Amino acid sequence: MRRFLPLFLFPVLILGLACPSSAGFLDDLLGQITGSGGPDEETMVDGLKEALRIGTKNAVSSVSVQDGYFRNLDIRIPVPEKLEKAESLLRNMGMGERVDEFILGMNRAAEAAAPQAVDIFTEAIRQMTINDAVGIVKGGETAGTDYFRIKTSDRLSALFRPVIQDSLARVGAVNSYKRVVGAYNAIPLVEDVGIDLEGYVTEEALGGLFFMVGEEEKKIRQDPAARVTDLLREVFGN
């Protein structure tokens, strides 16, 4: 009966890239993925896919909860760059509460859209080829994330935008935006500002999601090297 690759083998594979002492094992591993020995290539690739499934689900789960974006300073969606001058001026005019409502609403919209990513990531993993898997194993610390960015960005954007549009309206962010921009544009001598709000939040939401996927991938790659011996015994025998 075929033995399936344990989930924890993926961190071991990646650690081989960073540890010269593991170079021989990595060479063997890459040979196994491409079918030259050991467990069959399907089993090896299945193990990588399972590790990526867990990583992407963890990333999506972390941002899908309330404050998943808003309280995470690495991915919190700020006032758009075009409105930074307006933000500063309005805060100085005592209108900081309106600005804060606007920022919170944008982040709530991103949190509402994030769960849409699970199925798209799952499909991208299912379609991964052996060459894709080898490229991820041999790539940099976010090679898997780069794969997802290339394969899923357009579809995620198409899915996120309508959800974000509805959420922005539901949580009051659209009204907050109109109040903020309206108040600023009413100031004498300032140049009128405006943005594609749904497009901006969609882009920022995806950027934050991919950042978190990258963080999960880094965790996978940085698992303790001390596990290598036990895992090798488990997978390949004594």
C-alpha positions in Angstrom: 0.0 0.0 0.0 1.3 3.5 -0.8 2.6 5.5 2.1 1.6 9.1 2.1 4.1 11.8 2.7 3.7 13.4 6.2 2.8 17.1 6.2 5.9 17.9 8.1 8.2 16.8 5.3 7.7 20.0 3.5 9.6 22.2 6.0 12.3 19.6 6.0 12.6 19.8 2.2 12.9 23.6 2.3 15.4 23.6 5.1 17.7 21.6 2.9 18.0 24.7 0.7 19.4 26.7 3.6 21.6 24.1 5.3 24.7 22.9 3.4 24.8 19.8 5.4 21.5 18.8 4.0 22.4 19.3 0.4 22.7 15.6 -0.2 19.3 14.9 1.1 17.8 17.7 -1.0 19.4 16.3 -4.1 17.8 12.9 -3.3 14.5 14.6 -2.6 14.4 16.4 -5.9 15.2 13.2 -7.6 12.3 11.5 -5.8 9.9 14.3 -6.8 10.9 13.9 -10.4 10.4 10.2 -10.2 13.9 8.8 -10.0 13.5 6.8 -6.8 11.9 6.5 -3.4 8.1 7.3 -2.9 6.3 7.8 -6.2 6.1 11.4 -7.5 2.4 11.7 -6.9 2.9 11.0 -3.2 5.7 13.5 -2.9 3.7 16.2 -4.6 0.6 15.4 -2.6 2.7 16.1 0.6 3.7 19.5 -0.7 0.1 20.3 -1.7 -1.2 19.4 1.7 1.4 21.6 3.4 0.3 24.5 1.1 -3.3 23.8 1.8 -2.7 24.2 5.5 -0.7 27.3 5.1 -3.2 29.1 2.9 -6.1 28.1 5.1 -4.3 29.4 8.1 -3.6 32.7 6.3 -7.2 33.1 5.3 -8.5 32.2 8.7 -6.2 34.8 10.3 -7.5 37.7 8.3 -11.2 36.6 8.0 -12.0 37.3 11.6 -13.0 40.6 13.1 -9.9 42.8 13.3 -8.0 40.3 11.2 -6.9 43.3 9.1 -7.6 46.2 11.3 -5.5 45.1 14.3 -2.7 43.6 12.2 -0.3 46.6 11.6 1.4 44.7 8.8 -1.7 44.5 6.6 -4.0 47.2 8.1 -5.5 49.2 5.2 -4.7 52.9 5.6 -6.2 56.0 4.1 -5.3 56.0 0.4 -2.1 57.9 -0.5 -4.1 60.5 -2.4 -6.1 61.2 0.8 -3.2 61.4 3.2 -3.1 65.2 3.0 -6.9 65.3 3.6 -6.5 62.9 6.5 -4.0 65.1 8.2 -5.9 68.3 7.6 -9.2 66.9 8.8 -7.7 65.5 12.0 -6.3 68.9 12.7 -9.8 70.3 12.2 -11.2 67.9 14.8 -12.7 65.5 12.3 -10.5 62.5 13.3 -13.5 60.4 14.2 -14.8 60.5 10.7 -11.4 59.5 9.3 -11.2 56.6 11.9 -14.7 55.4 10.8 -13.6 55.4 7.2 -10.4 53.4 8.0 -12.3 50.8 10.1 -14.9 50.4 7.4 -12.3 49.6 4.7 -10.7 47.0 6.9 -14.0 45.4 7.8 -14.8 45.1 4.1 -11.5 43.3 3.6 -12.2 40.9 6.4 -15.6 40.1 4.9 -14.1 39.3 1.5 -11.2 37.2 2.6 -13.0 33.8 3.0 -13.6 33.9 -0.8 -9.9 33.0 -1.2 -10.1 29.4 0.2 -11.7 27.8 -2.9 -9.4 29.7 -5.3 -6.3 28.7 -3.4 -7.5 25.1 -3.3 -8.1 25.0 -7.0 -4.6 26.5 -7.7 -3.1 23.8 -5.5 -5.0 21.0 -7.2 -3.8 22.3 -10.6 -0.1 22.4 -9.5 2.2 20.3 -11.7 5.3 18.4 -10.8 7.4 21.2 -12.3 5.5 23.8 -10.2 6.2 21.7 -7.1 9.9 21.4 -7.9 10.1 25.2 -8.6 8.6 25.9 -5.2 10.9 23.5 -3.4 13.9 25.0 -5.1 12.7 28.6 -4.9 13.1 31.4 -2.4 11.4 31.7 1.0 8.1 32.8 -0.6 8.2 30.8 -3.8 4.9 29.2 -3.0 3.3 32.5 -2.3 4.6 33.8 -5.6 3.0 30.8 -7.3 -0.4 31.7 -5.7 0.0 35.4 -6.7 0.5 34.5 -10.3 -2.2 31.9 -10.5 -4.9 33.5 -8.4 -4.7 37.3 -8.4 -7.1 38.0 -11.2 -9.7 35.6 -10.0 -9.4 36.7 -6.4 -9.8 40.3 -7.5 -12.9 39.5 -9.4 -14.4 37.7 -6.4 -13.3 40.2 -3.8 -14.5 43.4 -5.4 -18.3 42.8 -5.3 -18.1 41.5 -1.7 -16.0 44.5 -0.7 -18.4 46.8 -2.5 -21.4 45.4 -0.6 -19.5 45.4 2.7 -18.3 49.0 2.3 -21.9 50.1 1.9 -23.2 47.8 4.7 -20.6 49.0 7.3 -21.0 52.6 6.4 -17.6 53.0 4.9 -19.0 54.5 1.7 -20.8 57.2 3.6 -17.7 57.8 5.8 -15.6 58.2 2.6 -18.1 60.6 1.1 -18.1 62.7 4.4 -14.3 62.7 4.6 -13.8 63.6 0.9 -16.7 66.1 0.9 -15.4 67.9 4.0 -12.0 68.1 2.5 -13.1 69.2 -1.0 -15.2 71.9 0.7 -12.1 73.6 2.1 -11.3 76.7 0.1 -8.3 76.5 -2.2 -7.7 72.8 -1.9 -7.6 70.5 -5.0 -10.5 68.1 -5.1 -9.6 64.5 -4.4 -11.3 61.2 -5.2 -10.5 57.5 -5.6 -11.9 54.2 -6.8 -12.7 53.1 -3.3 -13.7 49.5 -4.1 -10.7 49.1 -6.3 -8.3 50.5 -3.7 -9.7 48.3 -0.9 -9.7 45.2 -3.1 -6.0 45.8 -4.0 -5.0 46.4 -0.4 -7.0 43.4 0.8 -5.2 41.1 -1.7 -1.9 42.5 -0.8 -2.5 41.8 2.9 -3.7 38.3 2.2 -0.7 37.4 0.1 1.6 38.9 2.8 0.0 36.5 5.4 0.3 33.6 3.0 4.0 34.5 2.7 4.3 34.5 6.5 2.8 31.1 6.7 5.1 29.8 4.1 8.1 31.2 6.0 7.0 29.3 9.1 6.9 26.1 7.1 10.4 26.7 5.8 11.8 27.6 9.2 10.6 24.4 11.2 13.4 22.9 13.4 16.0 21.0 11.4 16.3 18.5 14.3 13.2 16.7 13.0 14.9 15.7 9.8 16.2 12.3 11.1 12.9 11.2 12.5 11.0 12.2 9.4 13.4 10.5 7.1 13.0 7.3 9.2 9.2 7.6 9.0 9.1 8.2 5.3 12.0 6.1 4.0 12.4 3.5 6.7 15.5 2.8 8.9 
